[in-house]
Every structure is written in C-alpha cells, then in structure tokens.
Amino acid sequence: MPEADDENDVDGAEDMPLSMRLSIADTLTLGNATCGFMAVYFTTTGILIPHLTGSDETGMARHSAATAVILMLMAAIFDLFDGLVARKLRSSPMGAELDNLSDLISFGLAPAYFVLVYGMVADDAHQRVSALAAIVVLLAVVLRLARFSCVTLKDGMFQGMPSPFGALTVVSIVLLELPFIPTLLAIVGVAWLMVSRVEYPKPRGILAVAMLGWIVAAMGLLAAWAFDAPGGQLLLQTGCALQVVLGAVIPLFATARRVNTFRDNRREARAAQLP
C-alpha cells in the first residue's frame, strides 16, 4: 500500500496544472514579497513601538530604519532579476499576477507605511496629514499596477515612474529629514509621477547593470549610516538627494524628448505639404 500511495503522489504531481507550478522567476518574485513584509516588520518593531513606549534608543531606530530600506532595496533586486530570469527561462501563467501582488507589498504598502510611521515619530510632522500622504502613495501604486496590467505600451518603456523607483524615492525623501511641508509635497509629487504618462526606460542591458550598481551602493550608504560610521550621515543624505534628483530629472528629459519629437513630426508634415 505505501508504494501505491507513492505512485499516486507522483501521478498527482505530474497532473498538477501548469498554473500551480512555481518557476524560478516566481520564486524570486516571492522573495520580493517577503522583503516587503519584513520591511513593514522592522519599521514597526524598531521605530514605531519604541516611540510609542517612550524608548530613547535612537540607535535602534536608526538600525531598524536602515534595515527596512535595505529590505526594500533587496525587493527591487528580486524584482529586477525575476523579469530577467523569466525572459531567459520561463515564467508560470500566474507569474504576472504574482509580480503585481508582490510589488504592491514591497513598493506600495512598505513605503506608504514608512511615511505613516514618519508622521508619527517626527517632531515637526502632522500625523493625520502624513496618513493622507501615505494613502496617496499606496493608491498611486495600486493604480499604476492596475494600469500596467491593462495598457499595452511600446517595447522598452514604462508609462509613469516605475513603482520600485518611486518607492525608493519616497523613502529617500523621508530620510533627507527636510521640513514637513517640503517633504509632504515631494512625496505627493512622486505619487503623481507614478500615475503620470511620463515615459521611463525599462532597466535592460547597461541600464539594468547601472541600476543594480546604484542599489548596492545605496545599501552601503545605509549600512554606514546605521552603524554611525564617520561621515555616514552625510553620505546617506548625499545618496538620498541624488535619488530625488534622478526622480525629478528623468521626467524633464522625457518631456523634452517628447517635445522635440513633436516638433520634428510637425516639420516633416509641413515639408511633405510643400510642392
């Protein structure tokens, strides 16, 4: 009887629908979701709870904030590689759905929760307004992911700021420790860019390597800040400022390119009309 049971188990595995079998790319996607959840965990246990209990351990809060952001960066790495692996090998029929759900956790819920907790622990922040900004970030990611599933775009381009880039820009704005109003406006601006029609290039080839290098460098900056290394605060603020500048400059280049393309098309149309 045990042998018969083993044979039935093997047959059941072979008869399992393809939609229920996880590919290597799907496993990386689940790693993305796990990192996002753990980012929420460290934000809660290391920043929010000590604040609510009146703890003065600023070092613990700094370590937890760095860990949470590093986990979001790791989620971005998983998100980068699951697409590359899916193109090289294969992805299951549920791969796209897994990717959207994981992105919602890591690049929607985690950064929105980070903003919410910032509004509760920062001295000059307003909790209810910060909660509203966090909701705006979350809904922007939800709308962006839903639109991505429904709209067909030209190859090699995203419409709107990609959610991993948007999430990292949001947490960079918070870590810059600017006054509350500029921080709030910048966060809402990033949320608007995520649902905008501004085109962003997909991270492929050299751009993917550059993005991976930037993520690894950002992890190093966060580690230096977390362990209070000499100049760690300055290095972190420099990295965060660069992330924010990139988030602002890319749309400007994209808009300038669209304007130039429109002008060239008009010139060609006028030239075609001339006898």
C-alpha positions in Angstrom: 0.0 0.0 0.0 2.7 2.6 0.7 4.2 2.0 -2.7 0.8 2.6 -4.3 0.4 5.8 -2.3 3.8 7.0 -3.6 2.8 6.3 -7.1 -0.4 8.2 -6.6 1.6 11.2 -5.2 3.9 11.1 -8.3 1.0 10.9 -10.6 -0.7 13.8 -8.8 2.4 15.9 -9.1 2.6 15.2 -12.8 -1.1 16.0 -13.3 -0.8 19.3 -11.4 -2.0 22.2 -13.6 0.8 24.3 -15.1 -0.7 27.4 -13.4 0.0 25.9 -10.0 3.7 25.2 -10.6 6.2 27.8 -9.5 9.0 28.7 -11.8 12.4 30.1 -10.7 11.2 33.6 -11.7 8.2 33.1 -9.4 10.4 32.1 -6.5 12.3 35.4 -6.9 9.0 37.2 -7.0 8.0 35.7 -3.7 11.4 36.8 -2.3 10.3 40.3 -3.3 7.1 40.0 -1.3 8.9 38.6 1.7 11.3 41.5 1.7 8.4 44.0 1.6 6.7 42.3 4.5 9.9 42.3 6.6 10.4 46.0 5.8 7.0 46.6 7.5 8.0 44.4 10.4 11.3 46.3 11.1 9.5 49.6 10.7 7.0 48.6 13.3 9.2 46.8 15.9 12.3 49.1 15.6 10.7 52.6 15.0 7.0 52.7 15.9 6.9 50.5 19.0 9.9 52.1 20.7 8.4 55.6 20.0 5.0 54.6 21.5 6.7 53.1 24.6 8.8 56.1 25.1 12.2 54.5 24.4 15.1 56.8 23.8 17.2 54.2 21.9 17.9 56.3 18.8 20.5 53.8 17.6 17.9 51.1 17.4 15.6 53.3 15.4 18.4 54.1 13.0 19.3 50.5 12.6 15.7 49.5 12.0 15.1 52.3 9.5 18.2 51.3 7.6 17.2 47.6 7.7 13.7 48.4 6.4 15.0 50.4 3.5 17.7 47.8 2.7 14.9 45.2 2.5 13.0 47.4 0.0 16.2 47.6 -2.0 16.6 43.9 -1.9 12.9 43.6 -3.1 13.9 45.8 -6.0 16.8 43.5 -6.8 14.4 40.5 -6.7 12.0 42.5 -9.0 14.8 43.2 -11.4 16.0 39.6 -11.6 12.7 37.9 -11.8 12.0 39.7 -15.1 15.4 38.8 -16.5 15.0 35.1 -15.4 11.5 35.0 -16.8 12.8 36.2 -20.2 15.7 33.8 -20.2 14.0 30.7 -18.9 10.2 30.7 -18.4 7.5 32.0 -16.1 4.3 30.3 -14.9 0.9 31.5 -16.1 0.4 33.2 -12.8 3.8 35.0 -12.9 2.4 38.4 -13.9 -0.2 38.3 -11.1 2.4 37.3 -8.5 4.6 40.1 -9.7 1.9 42.7 -9.3 0.9 41.4 -5.8 4.5 41.4 -4.6 5.1 44.9 -6.0 2.1 46.1 -4.1 3.5 44.8 -0.8 7.1 45.9 -1.3 6.7 49.2 -3.3 3.2 50.2 -2.2 2.5 49.1 1.4 6.0 49.2 2.7 6.9 52.8 1.6 3.4 54.1 2.5 3.7 52.6 5.9 7.2 54.1 6.2 5.6 57.5 5.5 2.9 56.9 8.0 5.3 56.0 10.8 7.4 59.0 9.9 4.4 61.2 10.5 4.0 59.6 14.0 7.6 59.9 15.2 9.0 63.1 13.5 8.9 66.2 15.8 7.5 68.6 13.2 5.2 66.1 11.3 1.4 66.0 11.5 0.1 62.5 11.9 -3.2 62.8 10.0 -1.7 64.7 7.1 1.1 62.1 6.9 -1.5 59.3 6.9 -3.2 61.0 4.0 0.1 61.2 2.1 0.7 57.5 2.9 -2.7 56.7 1.4 -1.9 58.7 -1.7 1.4 56.8 -2.2 -0.4 53.4 -1.7 -3.3 54.3 -4.1 -0.8 55.6 -6.7 1.0 52.2 -6.7 -2.3 50.4 -6.9 -3.5 52.5 -9.9 -0.1 52.2 -11.6 0.0 48.4 -11.2 -3.6 48.0 -12.4 -2.9 50.2 -15.5 0.3 48.3 -16.2 -1.9 45.1 -16.5 -4.4 46.7 -18.9 -2.4 49.1 -21.1 -0.1 48.0 -23.9 3.0 50.2 -24.3 5.8 50.3 -26.8 8.6 47.9 -26.1 11.3 49.1 -23.7 9.3 51.8 -21.9 7.2 52.3 -18.8 4.3 54.8 -18.5 4.8 56.6 -15.3 7.6 56.2 -12.7 8.2 52.5 -12.0 6.9 51.5 -8.6 10.4 50.3 -7.3 11.9 53.6 -8.3 9.0 55.5 -6.8 9.2 53.6 -3.5 12.9 54.3 -3.2 12.4 57.9 -4.0 9.7 58.3 -1.3 11.8 56.7 1.4 14.8 58.9 0.3 12.7 62.0 0.7 11.8 60.9 4.3 15.4 60.1 5.2 16.6 63.5 4.0 14.8 64.9 7.1 13.6 68.1 5.4 10.9 70.3 6.9 7.4 68.7 6.9 5.8 70.7 4.2 8.5 70.2 1.6 8.7 66.5 2.5 4.9 66.2 2.1 4.9 68.0 -1.3 7.8 65.9 -2.6 6.1 62.6 -1.6 2.8 63.7 -3.3 4.8 64.7 -6.4 6.4 61.2 -6.6 2.9 59.7 -6.3 1.7 61.8 -9.2 4.7 60.8 -11.3 3.9 57.1 -10.7 0.4 57.6 -12.3 1.5 60.1 -14.9 2.1 59.4 -18.6 5.7 60.3 -18.4 7.8 57.5 -20.1 10.6 55.8 -18.3 13.0 53.3 -19.9 12.9 49.7 -18.7 16.0 48.6 -16.9 17.6 46.3 -19.5 21.2 45.8 -20.6 23.6 48.6 -19.4 20.7 50.4 -17.6 20.0 47.2 -15.6 23.6 46.9 -14.6 23.7 50.6 -13.6 20.5 50.2 -11.5 21.9 47.2 -9.8 25.1 49.0 -9.0 23.2 52.0 -7.6 21.1 49.7 -5.4 24.2 48.0 -4.0 25.8 51.4 -3.4 22.7 52.6 -1.6 22.8 49.6 0.7 26.4 50.5 1.6 25.4 54.1 2.4 22.5 52.8 4.6 24.9 50.4 6.4 27.4 53.2 7.0 24.6 55.4 8.4 23.2 52.6 10.6 26.5 51.8 12.2 27.3 55.5 12.7 30.4 55.4 10.5 32.4 58.6 10.1 30.6 60.7 7.6 27.7 58.2 7.4 25.0 60.8 7.8 26.5 63.0 5.1 26.9 60.0 2.7 23.3 58.9 3.3 21.9 62.4 2.7 24.0 62.7 -0.5 22.7 59.4 -1.8 19.1 60.3 -0.9 19.5 63.7 -2.6 20.9 62.0 -5.7 17.9 59.6 -5.8 15.5 62.5 -5.5 17.3 64.5 -8.2 17.2 61.5 -10.6 13.4 61.2 -9.9 13.0 64.9 -10.9 15.4 65.0 -13.8 14.2 61.9 -15.7 10.7 63.3 -16.3 12.3 66.5 -17.6 14.4 64.7 -20.1 11.4 62.6 -21.1 9.2 65.7 -21.6 12.0 67.4 -23.6 12.3 64.4 -25.8 8.5 64.3 -26.4 8.5 68.0 -27.3 11.4 67.5 -29.7 9.7 64.5 -31.3 6.5 66.5 -31.7 8.4 69.4 -33.3 10.2 67.1 -35.7 6.9 65.5 -36.7 5.4 68.9 -37.4 8.4 69.9 -39.5 8.2 66.7 -41.5 4.5 67.2 -42.1 5.0 70.7 -43.3 7.8 69.6 -45.6 5.6 66.9 -47.0 2.9 69.5 -47.8 5.3 71.8 -49.8 5.2 71.4 -53.6 
